[in-house]
Amino acid sequence: MHIDAGEGRGIRAVVGGLCERFADAGIEDPAADAELIVGHVLGVSRGRVQALAVMGRELDGAQLAAVTELADERARRVPLQHLTGRAPFRSIELSVGPGVFVPRPETEMVAQFAIDELLAVPDPSPLALDLCTGSGAIALSIAHEVETARVLAVEKSREAHAWAARNVAEWGDGRVELRLGDVGDLDAGRDSEGVPLAGRVSVLVSNPPYVPEGMVPRDPEVRDHDPELALYSGADGLDLIRVISRIGLEAVRPGGLLVLEHAEHQGRAIRELLSADGWRAAATHPDLTGRDRATTARR
């Protein structure tokens, strides 16, 4: 996309031009992406971009060139977070890029179930287990919002683990232990002090891969840029959830909570799966759009 200097370098005009281009490209919220790209180049918030536009501020030549380059990539449906290198999640901001699943707003609700539970348990230092941690979004939100919690986060992908390690260094506060490995290896798992996990976890939370094999995501940002390891899990999308259910029965303390993110139409199958395994009070919860998004159960 080329922005002609003759058309003006005013932020209002630039944002307007980006909005049109992004809308034509099928981007869901073109105004937000346009303002965030300009804000990234200027090093300011989206709100500040809006204020500068009202004030009639202009971009200089270098800023305009940087905005144009990023806008061209975004119009090709490269995820905005890959372009900025950052992804906001609840009250923190994570480093992300190629090789790691970009955290979504709907997962913030999944983290909320875990956070509420940890704030309510009487344990002075409750233990949470985050499986398939990806960028570390859920684990680090827990550590950031529950000051007494300790979190063990597990990720199989080396690329995603590298991003999570960067985020743990920034946000972990010394209370998040990050492991590289398969969740299936946690059957006889131990914490960093060598104490077995069995029966000690207050909350097991996971946003696992849950897309059925053969069901290709519609959005190019997901289909072409999110790692396959973070998306697909067997013919019905529930293969890893079956493993997590089994592991959780060993790791979670009696009365402890399991929280799973999943696709809109998987709630009933997951409730039946968990109940058959021995979990209690399985319940599915909608996100803010009204779509079933998470299922919880008690040990």
C-alpha positions as CSV (number, residue, x, y, z in Angstrom):
1,M,0.0,0.0,0.0
2,H,1.4,3.4,-1.0
3,I,0.4,6.6,0.8
4,D,1.1,9.6,-1.4
5,A,2.7,12.4,0.5
6,G,0.6,14.8,-1.6
7,E,-2.5,13.3,0.1
8,G,-1.2,14.6,3.4
9,R,0.7,13.1,6.3
10,G,-2.0,14.0,8.9
11,I,-2.7,11.2,11.2
12,R,-6.4,11.5,10.7
13,A,-6.0,11.0,6.9
14,V,-3.4,8.2,7.3
15,V,-5.7,6.3,9.7
16,G,-8.6,6.8,7.4
17,G,-6.7,5.4,4.4
18,L,-5.6,2.4,6.4
19,C,-9.1,1.7,7.5
20,E,-10.3,1.6,3.9
21,R,-7.5,-0.8,2.9
22,F,-8.0,-3.0,5.9
23,A,-11.7,-3.2,5.4
24,D,-11.2,-4.2,1.8
25,A,-8.8,-6.9,3.0
26,G,-11.5,-8.4,5.3
27,I,-9.9,-7.4,8.6
28,E,-12.5,-7.6,11.4
29,D,-11.8,-4.3,13.1
30,P,-9.9,-2.1,10.6
31,A,-10.0,1.1,12.7
32,A,-8.4,-0.6,15.7
33,D,-5.6,-2.1,13.6
34,A,-5.0,1.2,11.8
35,E,-4.7,3.1,15.0
36,L,-2.5,0.4,16.7
37,I,-0.1,0.4,13.8
38,V,0.3,4.2,13.9
39,G,0.6,4.0,17.7
40,H,3.3,1.3,17.4
41,V,5.4,3.5,15.0
42,L,5.0,6.5,17.2
43,G,5.5,4.6,20.5
44,V,2.1,5.8,21.9
45,S,-1.2,4.2,22.9
46,R,-4.2,3.9,20.6
47,G,-6.0,6.6,22.6
48,R,-3.1,8.9,22.1
49,V,-3.2,8.3,18.4
50,Q,-6.9,9.4,18.4
51,A,-6.0,12.5,20.4
52,L,-3.2,13.4,18.0
53,A,-5.5,13.0,15.0
54,V,-8.0,15.4,16.6
55,M,-5.1,17.8,17.1
56,G,-4.1,17.7,13.5
57,R,-0.7,16.2,14.0
58,E,1.3,14.8,11.0
59,L,3.7,12.0,10.5
60,D,7.2,12.7,9.3
61,G,8.6,10.9,6.3
62,A,10.3,8.1,8.2
63,Q,7.2,7.5,10.3
64,L,5.0,7.4,7.2
65,A,7.3,4.9,5.5
66,A,7.2,2.7,8.6
67,V,3.5,2.8,8.8
68,T,3.1,2.0,5.2
69,E,5.4,-1.0,5.4
70,L,3.5,-2.4,8.4
71,A,0.2,-1.7,6.7
72,D,1.2,-3.6,3.6
73,E,2.0,-6.7,5.8
74,R,-1.3,-6.4,7.7
75,A,-3.3,-6.1,4.5
76,R,-1.8,-9.5,3.6
77,R,-3.3,-10.8,6.8
78,V,-0.1,-11.1,8.8
79,P,-1.2,-11.0,12.4
80,L,-1.0,-7.5,13.9
81,Q,0.7,-9.0,16.9
82,H,3.5,-10.4,14.7
83,L,4.1,-6.9,13.3
84,T,4.2,-5.1,16.7
85,G,5.8,-8.1,18.5
86,R,3.4,-7.6,21.4
87,A,0.0,-8.9,22.4
88,P,-2.1,-7.4,25.3
89,F,-3.7,-10.0,27.6
90,R,-5.7,-8.9,30.6
91,S,-3.4,-6.6,32.6
92,I,-0.1,-7.6,30.9
93,E,1.5,-7.4,27.5
94,L,3.3,-10.4,26.0
95,S,6.1,-10.8,23.5
96,V,4.8,-12.9,20.5
97,G,5.8,-13.7,17.0
98,P,6.1,-16.6,14.5
99,G,6.0,-20.0,16.2
100,V,3.7,-19.2,19.0
101,F,-0.1,-19.0,19.2
102,V,-1.3,-15.4,19.6
103,P,-3.4,-15.1,22.7
104,R,-7.0,-14.2,22.0
105,P,-9.4,-11.9,24.1
106,E,-11.8,-14.9,24.7
107,T,-9.0,-16.7,26.6
108,E,-9.1,-13.9,29.2
109,M,-12.3,-15.4,30.5
110,V,-10.6,-18.8,30.9
111,A,-7.9,-17.2,32.9
112,Q,-10.5,-15.5,35.1
113,F,-11.9,-18.9,36.2
114,A,-8.5,-19.9,37.4
115,I,-7.7,-16.6,39.0
116,D,-11.0,-16.6,40.9
117,E,-10.5,-20.1,42.2
118,L,-6.9,-19.4,43.4
119,L,-8.0,-16.2,45.2
120,A,-10.7,-18.3,47.0
121,V,-8.7,-21.3,48.2
122,P,-7.4,-21.2,51.8
123,D,-3.9,-22.4,50.8
124,P,-1.4,-19.6,51.5
125,S,0.6,-20.5,48.4
126,P,-1.7,-22.3,46.0
127,L,-0.3,-24.2,43.0
128,A,-1.6,-23.8,39.5
129,L,-0.8,-26.0,36.5
130,D,-1.0,-24.4,33.0
131,L,-0.7,-27.0,30.2
132,C,0.0,-26.0,26.6
133,T,1.0,-22.6,27.9
134,G,2.1,-21.2,24.5
135,S,3.2,-17.6,25.1
136,G,2.6,-18.0,28.8
137,A,-0.5,-15.8,28.8
138,I,-2.6,-17.7,31.3
139,A,0.2,-18.7,33.6
140,L,1.6,-15.1,33.8
141,S,-1.8,-13.6,34.3
142,I,-2.3,-15.9,37.2
143,A,1.0,-14.9,38.7
144,H,0.4,-11.2,38.1
145,E,-3.1,-11.2,39.6
146,V,-2.7,-13.7,42.4
147,E,0.3,-12.6,44.4
148,T,0.5,-15.8,46.5
149,A,0.2,-18.3,43.6
150,R,2.9,-20.5,42.2
151,V,2.5,-21.7,38.6
152,L,4.0,-24.6,36.7
153,A,3.6,-23.9,32.9
154,V,4.3,-26.6,30.3
155,E,4.8,-26.2,26.6
156,K,5.8,-28.8,24.0
157,S,6.9,-26.6,21.1
158,R,10.5,-25.3,21.3
159,E,9.5,-22.2,19.4
160,A,6.6,-21.4,21.7
161,H,8.7,-22.2,24.7
162,A,11.3,-19.7,23.7
163,W,8.6,-16.9,23.5
164,A,7.2,-18.1,26.9
165,A,10.7,-18.0,28.4
166,R,11.0,-14.3,27.4
167,N,7.6,-13.5,28.9
168,V,8.3,-15.4,32.1
169,A,11.5,-13.3,32.5
170,E,9.4,-10.2,32.2
171,W,6.3,-11.1,34.1
172,G,6.9,-14.2,36.1
173,D,8.0,-12.6,39.4
174,G,10.0,-15.7,40.3
175,R,6.8,-17.7,40.8
176,V,6.3,-19.2,37.4
177,E,8.3,-22.4,36.5
178,L,8.4,-23.0,32.8
179,R,9.0,-26.5,31.4
180,L,9.7,-27.7,27.9
181,G,7.9,-31.1,27.4
182,D,4.8,-33.1,26.5
183,V,1.9,-32.9,28.9
184,G,1.7,-36.7,28.8
185,D,5.0,-36.8,30.6
186,L,3.5,-35.3,33.8
187,D,1.9,-38.5,35.1
188,A,4.6,-38.8,37.8
189,G,5.6,-35.1,37.6
190,R,7.3,-33.2,40.3
191,D,7.7,-29.5,41.1
192,S,11.0,-27.5,41.0
193,E,11.8,-28.7,44.5
194,G,11.3,-32.4,43.6
195,V,8.0,-32.8,45.4
196,P,5.4,-34.9,43.5
197,L,2.6,-32.9,42.0
198,A,0.0,-35.6,42.8
199,G,-3.0,-34.2,44.7
200,R,-1.3,-30.8,45.2
201,V,-2.6,-28.7,42.3
202,S,-5.5,-26.3,43.2
203,V,-6.2,-25.4,39.5
204,L,-5.3,-27.1,36.3
205,V,-6.0,-24.7,33.4
206,S,-5.4,-25.2,29.7
207,N,-6.1,-23.7,26.3
208,P,-5.1,-26.8,24.4
209,P,-5.2,-27.5,20.7
210,Y,-8.8,-28.4,20.0
211,V,-9.4,-28.0,16.2
212,P,-10.4,-31.3,14.6
213,E,-8.0,-32.5,11.9
214,G,-9.4,-31.6,8.5
215,M,-11.3,-28.6,9.8
216,V,-9.1,-25.7,8.5
217,P,-9.6,-22.4,10.3
218,R,-11.3,-19.7,8.1
219,D,-9.2,-16.7,9.2
220,P,-5.8,-16.4,7.4
221,E,-4.2,-15.1,10.6
222,V,-4.9,-18.5,12.2
223,R,-4.7,-20.8,9.2
224,D,-1.5,-19.4,7.8
225,H,0.4,-18.1,10.9
226,D,-0.6,-19.9,14.1
227,P,1.5,-23.1,14.5
228,E,-0.3,-26.4,13.7
229,L,0.8,-27.9,17.0
230,A,-1.3,-25.3,18.8
231,L,-4.4,-25.9,16.7
232,Y,-5.1,-29.6,15.8
233,S,-5.8,-32.5,18.1
234,G,-7.2,-35.6,16.5
235,A,-10.3,-36.4,14.5
236,D,-12.7,-34.7,16.9
237,G,-10.2,-32.1,18.3
238,L,-10.4,-33.7,21.8
239,D,-7.3,-36.0,21.8
240,L,-5.2,-33.8,24.1
241,I,-8.2,-32.9,26.3
242,R,-8.5,-36.7,27.0
243,V,-4.9,-36.8,28.1
244,I,-5.3,-33.6,30.2
245,S,-8.4,-35.1,31.9
246,R,-6.4,-38.2,32.9
247,I,-3.4,-36.2,34.1
248,G,-5.6,-33.9,36.1
249,L,-7.2,-36.7,38.1
250,E,-3.8,-37.4,39.4
251,A,-2.5,-33.9,39.9
252,V,-5.4,-31.9,41.1
253,R,-6.3,-32.0,44.8
254,P,-9.7,-33.2,45.9
255,G,-12.1,-30.3,45.3
256,G,-9.7,-28.6,43.0
257,L,-10.7,-27.1,39.7
258,L,-10.1,-28.0,36.0
259,V,-10.6,-25.2,33.4
260,L,-10.5,-26.0,29.7
261,E,-10.9,-23.7,26.7
262,H,-12.6,-25.3,23.6
263,A,-14.6,-24.6,20.5
264,E,-18.2,-23.6,20.6
265,H,-19.7,-27.0,19.8
266,Q,-17.5,-29.1,22.0
267,G,-19.0,-28.4,25.4
268,R,-21.3,-31.4,25.6
269,A,-18.7,-33.9,24.4
270,I,-16.2,-32.5,26.9
271,R,-18.6,-32.6,29.8
272,E,-19.4,-36.3,29.0
273,L,-15.7,-37.1,28.7
274,L,-14.9,-35.5,32.0
275,S,-17.8,-37.1,33.9
276,A,-16.9,-40.5,32.5
277,D,-13.4,-40.1,33.8
278,G,-14.6,-39.2,37.3
279,W,-14.7,-35.4,37.4
280,R,-17.7,-33.8,39.2
281,A,-19.9,-30.8,38.4
282,A,-18.8,-30.4,34.8
283,A,-20.3,-27.2,33.4
284,T,-19.8,-25.2,30.2
285,H,-19.6,-21.4,30.1
286,P,-20.2,-18.9,27.3
287,D,-17.8,-16.1,26.5
288,L,-18.8,-12.4,26.1
289,T,-20.2,-13.2,22.6
290,G,-22.5,-15.9,23.9
291,R,-20.5,-18.7,22.4
292,D,-19.6,-21.7,24.6
293,R,-15.9,-21.2,25.4
294,A,-14.8,-23.0,28.6
295,T,-15.7,-26.1,30.6
296,T,-14.9,-26.4,34.3
297,A,-15.1,-29.4,36.5
298,R,-14.2,-30.4,40.1
299,R,-11.9,-33.2,41.2
